[in-house]
């Protein structure tokens, strides 16, 4: 009964079918008909014009998006526990040619305008200090907290006021939309670029960078090639994204994962470290309690000395979620 990560989940059957259907000769790279139709499909979903580039990993999606906004001498304001800071192995510095991450604080790994100002206001406007060029937030955050539309709008207003790019890491964007029960456009707000995650939500090897600026998308196309992410048979990546969008599979999958997380959360009580607003749970439990859970067949990650992280997925079985809830309740 695995709750290690939604990355460990199997591939949704619709994705396999779409890849098989794409197994016909077509133009290479992103010149195929499936890739070409992504822009229109995403524009409909978000309610505004956008340009879509596929890549194979969330790390590449985040970094290529930010590389269109940030010069090597600039910086990206992000939370001190953001994925781009903690879990991407220095990739932002590599893709952004040395640009700096400017770390802010915020409850639940979420940024606020006040937290961002605390970082950027003390920076002198001269060549001796790294100047902020962009803001990056994670929807849902590293602790599974979802930004409400008004919160995104407030950060967007600050970004516009200061002339900063605005990026959203949406590795679990579907889970945030499902929790917020709003449209994709409302959950994304007026960001300049969104890394729309599919792999964690039932995809295989495809993530989407959604640009709401054609000029930035054109820059990213060159950077994607230079970074080694322009796959020669890109139609297979595009097909995965289409399969997830068709019939709102992405949203149904996210709702299932969120429901499983909510089932488990109901048994955790005061053990919960953060409200459950997506498909991640951070639960206080001792080493002995964690070993007891593993002895019952549950897989998960330790989260420091006295906590565990459990992640549900699109294919988490209801009986497994109930079993984990019961096991935690009985600790």
GULO-814728 format. One line per 4 residues: their letters; for each residue y, z, x of N, C-alpha, C. Coordinates in Angstrom, 2 decimals. Last residue first. Example, Ala and Ser with C-alpha at 12.3 -4.5 7.8 and 13.67 -1.06 7.14 Angstrom:
BEGIN
sa> -2.25,7.08,12.85,-1.06,7.14,13.67,0.03,7.87,12.90 | -5.69,7.80,13.19,-4.50,7.80,12.30,-3.30,7.80,13.20
END
This chain:
BEGIN
xxxx> 4.29,16.35,-2.93,4.43,16.91,-1.58,4.82,18.39,-1.67 | 4.20,15.17,-5.40,3.23,16.23,-5.13,3.34,16.84,-3.75 | 6.04,13.12,-5.34,6.28,14.25,-6.25,5.37,15.44,-5.94 | 4.78,11.38,-3.61,6.00,12.06,-3.17,6.26,13.28,-4.03
xxxx> 2.62,10.56,-5.23,2.35,11.21,-3.94,3.58,11.96,-3.44 | 3.93,9.34,-7.38,3.11,10.54,-7.59,2.86,11.30,-6.31 | 5.12,7.18,-6.05,5.95,8.16,-6.77,5.18,9.46,-6.98 | 2.85,5.86,-5.16,3.76,6.44,-4.19,4.65,7.49,-4.85
xxxx> 1.77,5.09,-7.66,1.00,5.93,-6.76,1.89,6.61,-5.73 | 3.77,3.43,-8.65,3.46,4.66,-9.35,2.69,5.63,-8.46 | 3.58,1.37,-6.74,4.84,2.12,-6.89,4.59,3.46,-7.60 | 0.98,0.51,-7.27,1.31,1.05,-5.95,2.60,1.87,-6.01
xxxx> 1.18,-0.45,-9.85,0.30,0.70,-9.60,0.57,1.33,-8.24 | 2.87,-2.62,-9.50,3.34,-1.47,-10.27,2.49,-0.24,-10.00 | 3.11,-4.07,-6.27,2.33,-3.83,-7.49,2.82,-2.56,-8.19 | 5.56,-6.13,-5.01,5.05,-4.76,-5.03,4.33,-4.52,-6.36
xxxx> 6.70,-8.62,-4.75,5.29,-8.57,-5.14,4.72,-7.17,-5.07 | 9.27,-8.23,-3.91,9.07,-9.00,-5.14,7.64,-8.90,-5.66 | 9.26,-4.79,-2.72,9.39,-6.24,-2.59,9.09,-6.92,-3.91 | 10.65,-1.76,-1.27,9.83,-2.49,-2.23,10.12,-3.98,-2.12
xxxx> 10.58,0.43,1.38,11.19,-0.80,0.87,10.20,-1.47,-0.08 | 11.42,3.58,2.62,10.47,2.81,1.83,11.20,1.60,1.26 | 11.83,5.63,5.39,12.40,4.53,4.61,11.26,3.79,3.92 | 12.10,9.17,5.88,11.32,7.94,5.84,12.08,6.90,5.04
xxxx> 13.01,11.98,7.99,13.17,11.10,6.84,12.27,9.87,6.98 | 13.43,13.46,10.33,13.09,14.14,9.08,13.26,13.26,7.85 | 14.08,11.92,12.55,13.09,13.00,12.69,12.61,13.53,11.35 | 14.38,8.44,11.61,14.79,9.65,12.31,13.70,10.69,12.25
xxxx> 12.42,7.36,9.57,13.86,7.15,9.66,14.47,8.40,10.30 | 9.34,5.57,9.73,10.09,6.81,9.92,11.58,6.46,10.04 | 8.31,3.13,7.34,8.91,3.45,8.63,9.51,4.86,8.61 | 5.05,2.76,5.82,6.51,2.85,5.76,7.00,3.18,7.16
xxxx> 2.16,2.67,3.78,2.82,2.22,4.99,4.32,2.23,4.82 | -0.26,4.84,2.47,1.07,4.26,2.32,1.65,3.89,3.68 | -2.71,6.20,2.46,-2.71,4.75,2.49,-1.36,4.09,2.35 | -2.79,8.87,2.77,-3.16,8.36,1.44,-3.05,6.85,1.34
xxxx> -1.82,9.21,5.27,-3.23,9.49,5.06,-3.73,9.03,3.71 | 0.85,8.82,4.80,0.09,7.77,5.50,-1.41,7.98,5.32 | 1.40,11.29,3.60,1.54,10.06,2.84,0.76,8.91,3.50 | 0.93,12.99,5.76,0.14,13.15,4.54,0.21,11.89,3.69
xxxx> 2.91,12.16,7.50,1.51,11.92,7.87,0.60,12.07,6.65 | 5.10,13.09,6.09,4.94,11.65,6.32,3.50,11.32,6.69 | 4.67,15.83,6.23,4.64,15.17,4.92,4.47,13.66,5.08 | 4.97,16.24,8.97,3.68,16.56,8.32,3.57,15.87,6.97
xxxx> 7.66,15.53,9.29,6.61,14.76,9.97,5.26,14.99,9.32 | 9.30,15.79,6.06,8.96,16.24,7.40,7.90,15.33,8.02 | 11.72,13.85,4.36,10.37,14.42,4.43,10.03,14.73,5.88 | 14.03,12.23,2.40,13.83,13.34,3.33,12.38,13.82,3.25
xxxx> 14.27,8.75,2.18,13.72,9.97,1.59,13.53,11.04,2.67 | 15.63,5.95,1.01,15.66,6.80,2.19,15.39,8.22,1.73 | 14.67,2.84,-0.24,14.78,4.27,-0.50,14.72,5.00,0.83 | 15.70,-0.35,-1.46,15.41,0.53,-0.34,15.58,1.98,-0.76
xxxx> 16.60,-2.19,-3.30,15.15,-2.00,-3.18,14.76,-1.18,-1.96 | 19.37,-0.85,-4.85,18.72,-2.12,-4.52,17.23,-1.81,-4.41 | 20.34,1.63,-5.10,21.10,0.58,-5.76,20.58,-0.80,-5.39 | 19.85,4.92,-5.07,19.05,3.69,-4.95,19.72,2.61,-5.79
xxxx> 21.89,7.11,-3.11,21.54,6.51,-4.41,20.80,5.19,-4.20 | 20.32,8.70,-0.31,21.34,7.81,-0.84,20.93,7.37,-2.24 | 18.29,10.50,0.09,19.47,10.60,0.95,20.63,9.76,0.43 | 16.17,12.31,-2.01,16.88,11.05,-1.79,18.14,11.29,-0.96
xxxx> 15.27,14.83,-2.60,14.85,14.25,-1.32,15.63,12.96,-1.00 | 15.89,15.59,-5.12,16.88,15.88,-4.08,16.47,15.38,-2.70 | 13.83,13.09,-6.51,14.74,14.20,-6.72,15.74,14.35,-5.59 | 11.66,11.33,-6.53,12.15,11.87,-5.25,13.11,13.05,-5.40
xxxx> 10.89,9.99,-8.74,10.04,11.11,-8.32,10.59,11.84,-7.10 | 12.63,7.92,-9.07,12.56,8.93,-10.11,11.75,10.14,-9.74 | 12.07,6.22,-6.97,13.24,7.10,-6.88,13.19,8.22,-7.90 | 9.94,4.74,-7.97,9.70,5.71,-6.90,10.85,6.71,-6.82
xxxx> 11.31,3.21,-9.88,10.13,4.00,-10.25,9.87,5.10,-9.23 | 13.18,1.88,-8.31,13.65,2.87,-9.28,12.51,3.78,-9.74 | 11.50,0.15,-6.91,12.24,1.18,-6.18,12.72,2.28,-7.13 | 10.65,-1.45,-9.02,9.66,-0.66,-8.28,10.34,0.46,-7.51
xxxx> 13.08,-2.61,-9.69,12.40,-1.77,-10.68,11.35,-0.89,-10.00 | 13.63,-4.12,-7.41,14.51,-3.01,-7.77,13.83,-2.05,-8.75 | 11.58,-6.02,-7.59,11.64,-5.11,-6.44,12.50,-3.90,-6.76 | 12.33,-7.30,-9.98,11.02,-6.64,-9.87,11.04,-5.63,-8.73
xxxx> 14.83,-8.32,-9.31,14.72,-7.33,-10.38,13.40,-6.58,-10.31 | 14.12,-10.17,-7.36,14.94,-9.01,-7.00,14.85,-7.93,-8.07 | 12.70,-12.03,-8.89,12.04,-11.32,-7.80,12.80,-10.05,-7.42 | 14.74,-12.91,-10.58,13.57,-12.24,-11.15,12.83,-11.44,-10.08
xxxx> 16.40,-14.12,-8.67,16.89,-12.97,-9.43,15.73,-12.20,-10.07 | 14.86,-16.21,-7.64,15.46,-15.22,-6.73,15.88,-13.96,-7.46 | 14.32,-17.73,-9.90,13.23,-16.98,-9.27,13.79,-15.89,-8.38 | 15.95,-19.26,-11.64,16.39,-17.93,-11.17,15.23,-17.09,-10.65
xxxx> 15.12,-21.83,-12.02,14.64,-20.82,-12.96,15.00,-19.40,-12.56 | 15.66,-22.42,-8.65,15.16,-22.98,-9.91,14.62,-21.88,-10.81 | 16.00,-20.93,-6.33,17.10,-21.04,-7.28,16.64,-21.54,-8.64 | 13.60,-21.18,-5.00,14.06,-19.84,-5.35,15.18,-19.87,-6.38
xxxx> 13.46,-23.91,-4.62,12.41,-23.25,-5.39,12.85,-21.87,-5.85 | 15.68,-24.35,-2.93,15.66,-24.90,-4.29,14.65,-24.17,-5.16 | 14.71,-23.06,-0.64,15.89,-22.54,-1.31,15.97,-23.06,-2.75 | 12.54,-24.72,-0.01,12.33,-23.30,-0.29,13.50,-22.71,-1.06
xxxx> 13.79,-27.15,0.50,12.88,-27.04,-0.64,12.62,-25.58,-1.00 | 15.14,-26.64,2.87,15.91,-26.87,1.66,15.04,-26.70,0.42 | 12.93,-26.49,4.57,13.77,-25.31,4.37,14.56,-25.46,3.08 | 11.99,-29.08,4.37,11.09,-27.98,4.02,11.84,-26.67,3.84
xxxx> 14.03,-30.69,5.29,13.75,-30.71,3.86,12.82,-29.58,3.44 | 14.18,-30.61,8.04,14.93,-29.62,7.28,14.62,-29.60,5.79 | 12.80,-31.38,10.41,12.25,-31.56,9.06,12.88,-30.53,8.12 | 14.29,-30.55,12.58,14.14,-31.98,12.34,13.57,-32.28,10.96
xxxx> 16.78,-28.01,12.33,15.37,-28.40,12.35,15.22,-29.86,11.93 | 19.09,-26.69,14.02,19.03,-27.89,13.19,17.60,-28.43,13.26 | 19.21,-24.59,15.79,18.76,-24.30,14.42,18.81,-25.51,13.49 | 20.30,-24.58,18.32,18.88,-24.88,18.18,18.32,-24.61,16.79
xxxx> 22.98,-24.33,18.66,22.21,-23.10,18.70,20.70,-23.33,18.54 | 23.91,-26.89,18.23,24.00,-26.35,19.59,23.13,-25.10,19.74 | 23.53,-27.03,15.44,22.79,-27.91,16.35,22.75,-27.32,17.76 | 25.37,-25.08,14.61,23.95,-24.95,14.27,23.09,-25.81,15.20
xxxx> 27.78,-26.14,15.48,27.28,-24.92,16.11,25.80,-24.71,15.81 | 28.03,-28.30,13.74,27.94,-28.53,15.19,27.36,-27.30,15.89 | 28.13,-26.91,11.33,27.10,-27.93,11.54,26.93,-28.23,13.02 | 30.39,-25.31,11.52,29.08,-24.68,11.62,27.97,-25.70,11.84
xxxx> 32.44,-27.14,11.08,32.32,-26.49,12.38,30.92,-25.94,12.57 | 31.91,-27.67,8.38,31.82,-28.75,9.36,31.69,-28.19,10.78 | 32.42,-25.18,7.25,31.06,-25.73,7.19,30.88,-26.83,8.21 | 35.17,-25.00,7.64,34.29,-24.06,8.33,32.86,-24.57,8.34
xxxx> 35.97,-27.05,5.89,36.27,-27.16,7.32,35.38,-26.23,8.13 | 35.21,-26.11,3.37,34.55,-27.28,3.94,34.78,-27.40,5.44 | 34.53,-23.02,2.31,35.57,-23.73,3.06,34.89,-24.89,3.77 | 32.57,-21.41,1.58,33.52,-21.76,0.53,34.75,-22.43,1.14
xxxx> 29.22,-21.68,2.56,30.62,-21.72,2.96,31.47,-22.12,1.76 | 26.32,-20.06,2.91,27.14,-20.65,1.86,28.59,-20.54,2.30 | 23.43,-20.44,4.52,24.82,-20.06,4.80,25.67,-20.80,3.78 | 20.22,-19.32,3.62,21.33,-20.23,3.36,22.63,-19.63,3.84
xxxx> 16.95,-19.41,5.07,18.11,-18.66,4.62,19.25,-19.67,4.43 | 13.49,-19.73,5.27,14.76,-20.38,4.94,15.78,-19.37,4.44 | 10.74,-19.30,5.35,11.48,-19.47,6.60,12.85,-20.08,6.35 | 10.00,-18.15,2.71,9.14,-18.20,3.89,9.98,-18.24,5.17
xxxx> 10.95,-15.92,-0.02,10.97,-17.15,0.75,10.05,-17.07,1.95 | 11.02,-13.43,-1.16,9.96,-14.34,-1.58,9.94,-15.67,-0.87 | 13.10,-12.02,-0.10,12.98,-12.04,-1.55,11.93,-13.03,-2.05 | 13.50,-12.30,2.55,13.11,-10.97,2.08,12.73,-10.98,0.61
xxxx> 14.36,-15.01,2.55,13.08,-14.63,3.16,12.60,-13.28,2.66 | 16.91,-15.30,1.50,15.77,-15.67,0.67,14.44,-15.17,1.24 | 20.35,-14.44,1.56,19.00,-14.20,2.04,17.93,-14.59,1.03 | 23.17,-15.97,2.46,22.37,-15.74,1.25,20.91,-15.64,1.67
xxxx> 25.97,-15.17,3.86,24.61,-15.39,4.33,23.68,-14.98,3.19 | 29.00,-16.63,2.97,27.94,-15.71,2.56,26.63,-16.12,3.22 | 32.47,-16.86,3.57,31.12,-17.32,3.86,30.13,-16.22,3.50 | 34.73,-15.84,2.38,34.81,-17.17,2.98,33.43,-17.75,3.27
xxxx> 34.71,-14.19,-0.84,34.39,-14.26,0.59,34.55,-15.70,1.07 | 35.57,-13.24,-3.42,36.24,-14.35,-2.74,35.96,-14.38,-1.24 | 32.32,-12.25,-4.71,33.77,-12.19,-4.67,34.35,-13.37,-3.91 | 29.63,-11.80,-4.97,30.12,-12.31,-3.69,31.62,-12.18,-3.58
xxxx> 29.44,-10.91,-7.58,28.91,-10.06,-6.52,29.40,-10.49,-5.15 | 30.51,-13.07,-9.00,31.17,-11.76,-9.06,30.71,-10.86,-7.92 | 28.65,-15.08,-8.41,30.04,-15.23,-8.02,30.79,-13.92,-8.02 | 26.36,-14.12,-9.62,26.38,-14.25,-8.17,27.82,-14.36,-7.67
xxxx> 27.22,-11.76,-12.25,26.93,-13.10,-11.74,26.94,-13.09,-10.22 | 25.52,-8.60,-12.71,26.68,-9.47,-12.81,26.30,-10.85,-12.28 | 24.01,-6.30,-12.21,23.90,-7.02,-13.48,25.15,-7.86,-13.73 | 23.71,-4.82,-9.96,25.04,-4.85,-10.56,25.04,-5.50,-11.93
xxxx> 20.99,-5.33,-9.38,21.45,-3.97,-9.68,22.78,-3.99,-10.43 | 21.04,-8.10,-8.93,20.18,-7.54,-9.97,20.62,-6.14,-10.36 | 22.79,-8.26,-6.77,23.15,-8.91,-8.03,22.33,-8.33,-9.18 | 21.27,-6.85,-4.85,22.57,-6.34,-5.28,22.98,-6.95,-6.61
xxxx> 19.07,-8.52,-4.61,18.86,-7.15,-5.10,20.17,-6.53,-5.56 | 20.30,-10.81,-3.54,19.66,-10.87,-4.85,19.46,-9.48,-5.44 | 21.10,-9.92,-1.01,22.11,-10.25,-2.01,21.51,-10.27,-3.42 | 19.98,-9.02,1.34,19.42,-8.54,0.06,20.45,-8.77,-1.06
xxxx> 21.55,-10.45,3.09,20.10,-10.46,3.29,19.38,-10.00,2.04 | 24.32,-11.21,3.14,23.58,-11.03,1.89,22.09,-11.13,2.07 | 27.13,-10.45,4.63,25.71,-10.50,4.99,24.92,-10.18,3.73 | 30.12,-12.10,4.24,29.19,-11.19,3.58,27.77,-11.47,4.07
xxxx> 33.36,-12.32,5.71,31.95,-12.71,5.67,31.13,-11.65,4.97 | 36.51,-13.47,6.03,35.74,-12.49,5.27,34.32,-13.02,5.09 | 39.20,-13.60,8.43,38.08,-14.18,7.73,37.26,-13.10,7.06 | 42.57,-12.41,8.02,41.23,-12.28,8.59,40.20,-13.05,7.77
xxxx> 45.28,-11.88,7.38,44.89,-13.17,7.92,43.52,-13.17,8.58 | 45.94,-9.60,6.08,45.96,-9.55,7.54,45.54,-10.88,8.18 | 45.69,-10.34,3.41,46.96,-9.77,3.87,47.07,-9.83,5.40 | 43.01,-11.07,3.32,44.04,-12.09,3.11,45.39,-11.61,3.65
xxxx> 41.81,-8.56,3.74,41.55,-9.66,4.67,42.63,-10.73,4.54 | 42.73,-7.19,1.48,43.15,-6.76,2.81,42.94,-7.88,3.83 | 41.40,-8.65,-0.48,42.85,-8.60,-0.50,43.40,-8.17,0.86 | 38.75,-8.10,0.19,39.25,-9.47,0.28,40.77,-9.51,0.31
xxxx> 38.63,-5.43,-0.49,38.50,-5.80,0.92,39.01,-7.22,1.14 | 38.92,-5.70,-3.26,39.89,-4.90,-2.50,39.84,-5.24,-1.02 | 36.69,-7.21,-3.96,38.03,-7.77,-4.17,39.06,-7.01,-3.35 | 34.67,-5.36,-3.44,34.73,-6.61,-2.66,36.13,-7.21,-2.77
xxxx> 35.29,-3.51,-5.41,35.31,-3.11,-4.01,35.40,-4.33,-3.10 | 34.88,-4.94,-7.74,36.23,-4.46,-7.45,36.35,-4.04,-5.99 | 32.06,-5.38,-7.66,33.01,-6.48,-7.53,34.42,-6.04,-7.18 | 30.52,-2.86,-5.58,30.96,-3.33,-6.88,31.95,-4.48,-6.69
xxxx> 28.00,-3.06,-3.20,29.44,-3.13,-3.42,29.71,-3.61,-4.84 | 25.16,-0.98,-3.12,25.75,-2.24,-3.56,27.26,-2.11,-3.75 | 23.07,0.32,-0.63,24.19,0.56,-1.54,24.88,-0.75,-1.87 | 21.08,0.41,1.30,20.75,-0.02,-0.04,21.82,0.26,-1.07
xxxx> 21.96,0.94,3.77,21.35,2.06,3.05,21.12,1.72,1.59 | 23.15,-1.39,4.52,21.97,-0.96,5.27,21.28,0.24,4.64 | 24.12,-2.81,1.28,24.33,-2.26,2.61,23.03,-1.84,3.27 | 23.26,-5.99,-0.30,23.51,-4.56,-0.32,23.53,-4.00,1.10
xxxx> 25.84,-6.84,1.66,25.60,-6.71,0.22,24.13,-6.98,-0.08 | 28.01,-5.95,4.20,26.60,-6.20,3.87,26.35,-5.87,2.41 | 30.87,-7.55,5.71,30.24,-6.48,4.93,28.83,-6.91,4.56 | 33.20,-8.25,8.19,31.85,-8.54,7.71,31.31,-7.33,6.95
xxxx> 36.26,-9.79,8.96,35.59,-8.61,8.41,34.22,-9.05,7.92 | 37.99,-11.18,11.82,37.18,-11.26,10.61,36.67,-9.88,10.21 | 39.60,-10.67,13.99,39.65,-12.02,13.41,38.91,-12.11,12.08 | 41.48,-8.29,15.79,40.52,-8.56,14.72,40.70,-9.97,14.16
xxxx> 41.84,-8.53,19.32,42.45,-8.65,18.00,41.37,-8.92,16.94 | 41.62,-6.46,22.07,40.89,-7.39,21.22,41.48,-7.37,19.82 | 44.50,-6.19,24.18,43.53,-5.61,23.26,42.89,-6.69,22.40 | 46.32,-7.54,25.70,45.50,-6.54,26.39,44.45,-5.91,25.48
xxxx> 48.00,-9.18,24.32,46.82,-9.79,24.94,45.89,-8.78,25.61 | 48.94,-7.45,21.27,49.22,-8.04,22.58,47.90,-8.46,23.22 | 49.40,-5.53,19.03,49.43,-6.99,18.95,49.85,-7.57,20.29 | 47.15,-2.78,19.19,48.44,-3.39,19.51,48.33,-4.92,19.44
xxxx> 45.40,-1.13,16.73,45.31,-2.19,17.74,46.69,-2.81,17.95 | 45.52,0.71,14.66,45.94,1.15,15.99,45.93,0.06,17.06 | 44.56,-0.88,12.45,45.97,-0.51,12.54,46.37,-0.04,13.94 | 41.77,-1.21,12.56,42.65,-2.31,13.00,44.11,-1.90,13.17
xxxx> 40.54,1.22,11.76,40.11,0.52,12.97,41.18,-0.45,13.46 | 41.76,1.97,9.44,41.65,2.98,10.50,41.24,2.35,11.83 | 41.34,-0.27,7.85,42.67,-0.04,8.41,42.63,0.97,9.56 | 38.67,0.22,7.17,39.01,-0.96,7.98,40.38,-0.77,8.63
xxxx> 38.89,2.49,5.60,38.10,2.53,6.82,38.40,1.37,7.76 | 40.46,1.46,3.52,40.98,2.55,4.33,40.22,2.64,5.65 | 38.78,-0.48,2.37,40.04,-0.89,2.99,40.60,0.20,3.92 | 35.42,0.31,3.42,36.51,0.42,2.45,37.78,-0.10,3.14
xxxx> 31.93,-0.45,3.84,33.31,-0.44,4.29,34.26,-0.25,3.11 | 28.93,1.44,3.78,29.85,0.52,3.12,31.25,0.67,3.71 | 27.03,3.31,4.44,27.12,2.09,5.27,27.97,1.02,4.60 | 27.52,5.57,2.95,26.49,4.65,2.49,26.47,3.33,3.23
xxxx> 30.95,5.75,3.85,29.79,6.38,3.22,28.81,5.32,2.73 | 32.07,4.53,6.97,32.12,4.48,5.52,30.84,5.03,4.94 | 33.74,3.20,9.89,32.88,4.15,9.19,33.05,3.99,7.69 | 33.58,0.38,12.15,34.25,1.25,11.19,33.23,2.17,10.53
xxxx> 33.87,-1.34,15.19,33.03,-0.53,14.31,33.84,0.44,13.45 | 34.02,-4.54,16.06,34.92,-3.40,15.91,34.35,-2.50,14.81 | 32.43,-6.53,18.35,32.29,-5.91,17.04,33.13,-4.64,17.02 | 33.93,-9.27,20.16,33.57,-7.85,20.03,33.35,-7.46,18.57
xxxx> 32.72,-12.26,21.71,33.61,-11.58,20.76,33.05,-10.19,20.46 | 30.91,-13.64,23.27,31.52,-12.43,23.80,32.48,-11.73,22.87 | 30.15,-15.89,21.74,30.61,-16.04,23.12,31.42,-14.84,23.61 | 28.93,-15.69,19.38,30.39,-15.66,19.34,30.99,-15.65,20.74
xxxx> 26.26,-15.62,20.08,26.74,-16.74,19.29,28.27,-16.84,19.28 | 26.27,-13.16,21.61,25.75,-14.43,22.16,26.35,-15.62,21.41 | 27.27,-11.22,19.90,27.96,-11.48,21.15,27.55,-12.80,21.78 | 25.27,-11.39,17.87,26.67,-11.74,17.60,27.46,-12.03,18.87
xxxx> 22.87,-10.55,19.28,23.08,-11.95,18.88,24.52,-12.28,18.53 | 22.14,-8.00,19.99,23.25,-8.61,20.72,23.54,-10.04,20.34 | 20.06,-7.40,18.16,19.78,-7.59,19.58,20.89,-8.23,20.39 | 20.43,-6.72,15.57,20.38,-8.15,15.89,20.41,-8.41,17.39
xxxx> 20.82,-4.11,14.58,19.50,-4.72,14.53,19.47,-6.21,14.85 | 23.44,-3.06,14.73,22.29,-2.21,15.06,21.01,-3.00,15.29 | 25.38,-5.02,14.08,25.61,-4.09,15.18,24.31,-3.45,15.66 | 24.40,-6.42,11.95,24.87,-7.21,13.10,25.16,-6.32,14.31
xxxx> 23.89,-4.35,10.15,22.77,-5.05,10.79,23.22,-5.81,12.02 | 26.00,-1.48,10.52,25.72,-2.82,10.00,24.58,-3.46,10.79 | 26.89,0.97,11.26,25.46,0.83,11.05,25.09,-0.53,10.44 | 29.61,0.69,11.37,28.93,1.11,12.60,27.41,1.03,12.48
xxxx> 30.68,-2.27,9.69,30.28,-0.86,9.66,29.50,-0.52,10.92 | 33.11,-4.39,11.31,31.90,-4.17,10.52,31.59,-2.68,10.52 | 35.33,-6.78,12.36,35.24,-5.43,11.83,33.98,-5.33,10.97 | 35.16,-8.68,15.21,34.69,-8.61,13.83,34.62,-7.15,13.41
xxxx> 37.60,-10.17,17.46,36.64,-9.16,17.05,36.30,-9.26,15.57 | 38.33,-12.50,20.19,38.60,-11.73,18.99,37.51,-10.73,18.66 | 37.78,-14.25,22.18,38.64,-13.13,22.54,38.93,-12.21,21.35 | 36.27,-16.24,20.92,35.62,-15.35,21.90,36.47,-14.14,22.28
xxxx> 37.19,-16.22,17.39,37.28,-16.76,18.74,36.66,-15.77,19.74 | 35.77,-16.51,14.26,36.12,-15.59,15.33,36.11,-16.32,16.68 | 34.80,-18.19,12.30,35.98,-17.38,12.00,36.56,-16.67,13.21 | 32.48,-19.35,12.99,33.52,-20.24,12.47,34.84,-19.52,12.26
xxxx> 30.85,-17.23,13.63,31.36,-18.05,14.73,32.43,-19.04,14.26 | 29.95,-16.26,11.21,31.04,-15.55,11.88,31.67,-16.39,12.99 | 27.88,-18.12,10.74,29.00,-17.99,9.81,30.20,-17.34,10.49 | 26.22,-17.63,12.90,26.84,-18.95,12.78,28.02,-18.91,11.81
xxxx> 25.46,-14.97,12.31,26.22,-15.27,13.52,26.89,-16.63,13.46 | 24.08,-15.07,9.84,25.23,-14.19,10.04,26.10,-14.68,11.19 | 22.07,-16.98,10.43,23.00,-17.18,9.31,24.25,-16.34,9.51 | 20.68,-15.81,12.54,21.40,-17.06,12.76,22.43,-17.29,11.66
xxxx> 19.65,-13.61,11.12,20.48,-13.41,12.30,21.32,-14.65,12.57 | 18.02,-14.78,9.20,19.24,-14.12,8.79,20.19,-13.87,9.94 | 16.69,-18.03,10.06,16.74,-16.57,10.15,18.06,-16.03,9.64 | 16.86,-20.79,9.76,15.54,-20.15,9.65,15.60,-18.64,9.61
xxxx> 19.25,-22.35,7.55,18.80,-21.92,8.87,17.52,-21.13,8.66 | 21.23,-24.69,5.74,20.04,-23.86,5.88,19.82,-23.51,7.35 | 24.46,-24.69,4.36,23.63,-25.02,5.52,22.42,-24.11,5.52 | 26.57,-25.84,1.83,25.43,-25.00,2.18,24.70,-25.56,3.40
xxxx> 29.74,-25.41,0.39,28.89,-26.25,1.24,27.81,-25.35,1.82 | 31.26,-25.19,-2.89,30.78,-24.64,-1.63,29.94,-25.67,-0.89 | 33.37,-24.49,-5.63,32.84,-25.46,-4.68,32.41,-24.78,-3.39 | 32.20,-22.05,-7.99,33.26,-22.66,-7.18,32.62,-23.54,-6.12
xxxx> 30.07,-20.80,-9.19,31.23,-21.12,-10.00,32.42,-21.60,-9.21 | 27.68,-20.25,-8.03,28.80,-19.38,-7.69,30.08,-19.70,-8.46 | 25.97,-22.22,-9.15,25.59,-20.81,-9.17,26.80,-19.90,-8.97 | 27.31,-24.61,-8.58,27.08,-24.22,-9.97,26.79,-22.73,-10.07
xxxx> 27.14,-24.54,-5.82,28.46,-24.55,-6.45,28.36,-24.15,-7.92 | 24.40,-24.75,-5.44,25.06,-23.49,-5.13,26.45,-23.42,-5.75 | 24.06,-27.43,-6.26,23.32,-26.35,-6.90,23.99,-25.00,-6.67 | 25.70,-28.90,-4.56,25.97,-28.91,-6.00,25.29,-27.73,-6.69
xxxx> 24.46,-28.33,-2.07,25.87,-28.01,-2.32,26.15,-27.90,-3.81 | 21.84,-29.32,-2.20,22.07,-27.88,-2.20,23.51,-27.52,-2.54 | 21.37,-32.00,-1.95,21.65,-31.50,-3.30,21.90,-30.00,-3.36 | 20.71,-32.47,0.67,21.99,-32.98,0.18,22.37,-32.42,-1.18
xxxx> 18.13,-31.48,0.88,19.23,-30.77,1.54,20.57,-31.19,0.95 | 16.85,-33.50,-0.60,16.77,-32.11,-1.03,17.90,-31.29,-0.41 | 17.28,-35.89,0.76,17.86,-35.72,-0.58,17.86,-34.26,-1.02 | 18.15,-35.45,4.27,17.24,-35.70,3.16,17.91,-35.39,1.83
xxxx> 19.60,-34.77,6.49,19.98,-36.00,5.79,19.11,-36.32,4.60 | 19.20,-32.77,8.24,19.69,-32.39,6.93,20.14,-33.61,6.12 | 16.35,-34.10,9.78,17.40,-33.09,9.91,17.89,-32.67,8.53 | 15.49,-37.38,8.41,15.30,-36.17,9.20,16.52,-35.26,9.17
xxxx> 14.63,-38.68,5.16,15.52,-38.66,6.33,15.37,-37.36,7.09 | 11.10,-38.64,4.46,12.50,-38.63,4.05,13.34,-38.61,5.32 | 7.74,-38.60,3.32,8.75,-39.10,4.27,10.15,-39.06,3.66 | 6.73,-35.44,1.94,6.80,-36.90,1.87,7.86,-37.37,2.86
xxxx> 6.53,-32.71,1.01,5.73,-33.27,2.10,5.58,-34.78,1.95 | 7.67,-31.41,-1.06,8.59,-32.02,-0.09,7.86,-32.74,1.03 | 5.53,-30.28,-2.32,6.18,-31.41,-2.99,7.13,-32.13,-2.04 | 5.07,-28.19,-0.55,4.06,-29.26,-0.68,4.69,-30.50,-1.31
xxxx> 7.34,-26.70,-1.06,7.14,-27.25,0.28,6.11,-28.37,0.26 | 6.91,-25.98,-3.71,8.07,-26.80,-3.36,7.91,-27.43,-1.99 | 4.65,-24.37,-3.47,4.58,-25.61,-4.25,5.73,-26.55,-3.89 | 5.68,-22.21,-1.99,4.59,-23.04,-1.44,4.54,-24.39,-2.16
xxxx> 7.51,-21.29,-3.88,7.98,-21.78,-2.58,6.93,-22.66,-1.94 | 5.95,-20.40,-5.94,6.87,-21.52,-6.20,7.38,-22.12,-4.90 | 4.61,-18.15,-4.83,3.89,-19.41,-5.08,4.81,-20.61,-5.31 | 6.36,-16.47,-2.20,6.22,-16.73,-3.63,5.52,-18.07,-3.85
xxxx> 4.67,-14.95,0.50,5.56,-16.02,0.04,5.30,-16.30,-1.43 | 4.48,-11.33,0.84,3.94,-12.68,0.85,4.98,-13.68,0.33 | 6.42,-9.04,2.87,5.86,-9.52,1.60,5.35,-10.95,1.74 | 7.73,-8.19,5.07,6.28,-8.25,5.16,5.63,-8.81,3.90
xxxx> 10.35,-7.95,4.37,9.99,-9.05,5.27,8.48,-9.24,5.35 | 10.49,-5.61,3.05,10.33,-6.79,2.21,10.11,-8.04,3.06 | 8.55,-3.11,4.74,9.71,-4.00,4.68,9.43,-5.13,3.71 | 6.68,-1.02,4.14,7.35,-1.13,5.44,8.64,-1.93,5.32
xxx> 4.99,-0.37,2.18,6.40,-0.24,1.86,7.22,-0.31,3.15 | 1.77,-1.20,1.13,2.80,-1.37,2.14,4.21,-1.26,1.57 | -1.18,0.00,0.87,0.00,0.00,0.00,1.23,0.00,0.91
END
